[in-house]
Amino acid sequence: MKTTGSSLLCVIAVSLLGISAVSLRGQAGAMGAMDEHAHAAAPVSTGLTLTIHGKATKLSLADLEAMPQTTVAVHNEHTKMDESYTGVLLGALLAKYGFPVDKTTHQTMLRSYLVVEGTDKYWVLYSVTEIEGSEHNDDVIVATSMGGKPLGADGQLKLVDSGDKRPQRWVRNLASITVKSAE
């Protein structure tokens, strides 16, 4: 079979278009899978694992609701709304389960931090001084309700910081808090 230069170019162009179409279908499928993963709902938090000095304590919603409650009013920059959350002060929670802030723990507190993680594996860091009322003006709470109602899509628990301008360190579907030392 004899082909001319223009016929050969047409064959090459059609072949490349076919390869591109297959490639694009593959990429679209991969992008769809990534998009689906990005929008997949995280498991709803149903309890909290609090780890202090290597000792893990599992707390239920009822355990947290039985503790003294604090309400904070915040502006949620993501929703552009003012919101009210109620829950346990994180400093009080740490004190109750093994990390009280007093003269004996002051130096340890200054060198300690928290790793706070949600069920979707989103995690943030706080220094202990950021959540301790004797050291910091704002409140960080383990919220159990918003506006007097359960948190809904945010799970049963959510970490909320009344001092953050944006909720990027708030953790919805809160699952674990671990105290670590930088020493």
C-alpha positions in Angstrom: 0.0 0.0 0.0 1.4 3.3 -1.1 0.7 6.3 1.2 1.3 9.9 0.5 2.7 12.4 3.1 -0.8 13.8 3.7 -2.3 10.4 4.1 0.4 9.4 6.6 -0.2 12.6 8.6 -4.0 11.8 8.7 -3.3 8.3 10.0 -0.9 9.7 12.6 -3.4 12.4 13.6 -6.3 9.8 13.9 -4.1 7.5 16.0 -3.1 10.3 18.3 -6.7 11.4 18.7 -7.6 7.8 19.6 -4.8 7.6 22.2 -5.8 11.1 23.6 -9.4 10.0 23.9 -8.4 6.9 25.8 -6.1 8.9 28.0 -8.7 11.6 28.7 -11.3 8.9 29.7 -8.7 7.4 32.1 -7.9 10.8 33.6 -11.6 11.6 33.9 -12.2 8.4 35.8 -9.2 9.1 38.1 -10.4 12.6 38.7 -13.9 11.3 39.5 -12.5 8.9 41.9 -10.4 11.6 43.6 -13.4 13.9 43.7 -15.5 11.1 45.2 -12.9 10.5 47.9 -12.6 14.2 48.7 -16.3 14.4 49.2 -16.7 11.1 51.0 -18.1 11.7 54.5 -15.8 11.0 57.4 -17.1 8.5 60.0 -19.1 10.3 62.7 -17.3 10.7 65.9 -18.9 8.9 68.8 -16.3 9.2 71.5 -12.9 10.7 72.4 -9.6 9.0 73.2 -7.6 11.2 75.5 -4.0 10.2 75.9 -1.9 11.8 78.6 1.6 10.5 79.6 1.0 7.4 77.5 -2.3 6.5 79.3 -5.3 6.4 77.1 -8.8 7.1 78.4 -11.9 6.6 76.3 -14.7 9.1 76.9 -18.2 9.0 75.6 -20.5 11.8 74.8 -22.3 11.2 78.2 -19.0 11.4 80.1 -18.3 14.8 78.5 -21.8 16.1 79.1 -21.6 15.1 82.8 -18.6 17.5 83.3 -19.0 21.2 83.9 -20.0 22.9 80.6 -18.8 26.2 79.0 -20.5 28.1 76.2 -18.4 30.1 73.7 -19.7 32.5 71.0 -17.6 32.5 67.9 -17.7 33.8 64.3 -17.3 30.9 61.9 -15.4 32.5 58.9 -16.3 29.4 56.7 -20.0 29.7 57.2 -19.9 33.5 57.7 -22.2 33.1 60.7 -22.0 33.7 64.4 -22.3 30.4 66.3 -22.6 29.3 69.9 -20.9 26.0 71.1 -21.2 24.3 74.4 -18.8 21.7 75.8 -15.9 21.0 78.2 -13.0 23.3 78.6 -10.0 21.4 77.2 -7.8 22.5 80.1 -10.3 21.2 82.6 -10.5 17.9 80.7 -6.7 17.5 80.8 -6.6 18.4 84.5 -9.3 15.8 85.3 -7.5 13.0 83.5 -3.9 13.5 84.6 -2.4 16.8 83.5 -3.3 19.5 86.1 -1.6 22.8 85.7 0.1 23.8 89.0 3.6 24.5 90.3 4.6 20.9 89.8 3.6 20.8 86.1 4.3 24.3 85.0 7.7 23.6 83.3 6.2 20.5 81.6 3.2 22.5 80.4 5.5 25.0 78.8 7.2 22.2 76.8 4.1 20.2 75.9 1.7 20.2 73.0 -1.4 18.5 71.8 -2.1 16.5 68.7 -5.9 16.8 68.0 -7.3 14.5 65.3 -10.7 13.9 63.7 -12.1 10.7 62.2 -11.1 11.9 58.7 -7.4 12.0 59.9 -7.4 15.8 59.8 -5.2 16.9 62.7 -3.9 20.1 64.3 -1.4 21.1 67.0 -1.9 23.3 70.0 0.7 24.2 72.7 -0.7 23.4 76.1 -0.4 27.1 77.1 -2.9 27.9 74.3 -5.7 25.9 75.9 -4.9 26.5 79.6 -7.1 29.2 81.2 -4.4 30.3 83.6 -2.1 31.1 80.7 -4.4 32.2 77.8 -7.5 34.4 77.5 -9.5 32.5 74.9 -11.3 29.2 75.5 -10.7 25.9 73.7 -13.5 23.5 74.2 -14.5 19.9 73.3 -18.0 20.9 72.0 -20.9 18.6 72.3 -23.6 20.9 70.9 -24.1 24.0 68.8 -26.9 26.4 69.5 -28.3 23.9 72.1 -28.6 21.1 69.5 -26.3 18.1 68.6 -23.5 18.9 66.2 -25.0 16.8 63.3 -22.6 16.4 60.4 -19.7 17.5 62.6 -20.1 14.3 64.7 -20.9 14.2 68.3 -17.7 16.1 69.2 -15.8 19.0 67.8 -12.8 21.0 69.0 -13.6 24.8 68.9 -11.2 27.6 69.7 -12.8 30.9 70.6 -9.6 32.9 69.8 -8.9 31.7 66.2 -10.0 34.2 63.5 -10.7 31.3 61.1 -11.8 27.8 62.1 -8.8 26.1 60.5 -7.7 24.5 63.8 -11.2 23.5 64.8 -11.5 19.7 64.4 -14.9 18.3 63.6 -15.7 14.6 64.2 -13.1 14.8 67.0 -11.7 11.4 67.8 -8.5 11.8 69.7 -6.4 14.2 71.7 -2.8 13.3 72.6 -0.5 15.2 74.9 3.1 15.1 74.0 6.3 16.7 75.4 9.0 18.4 73.4 11.6 17.4 76.0 
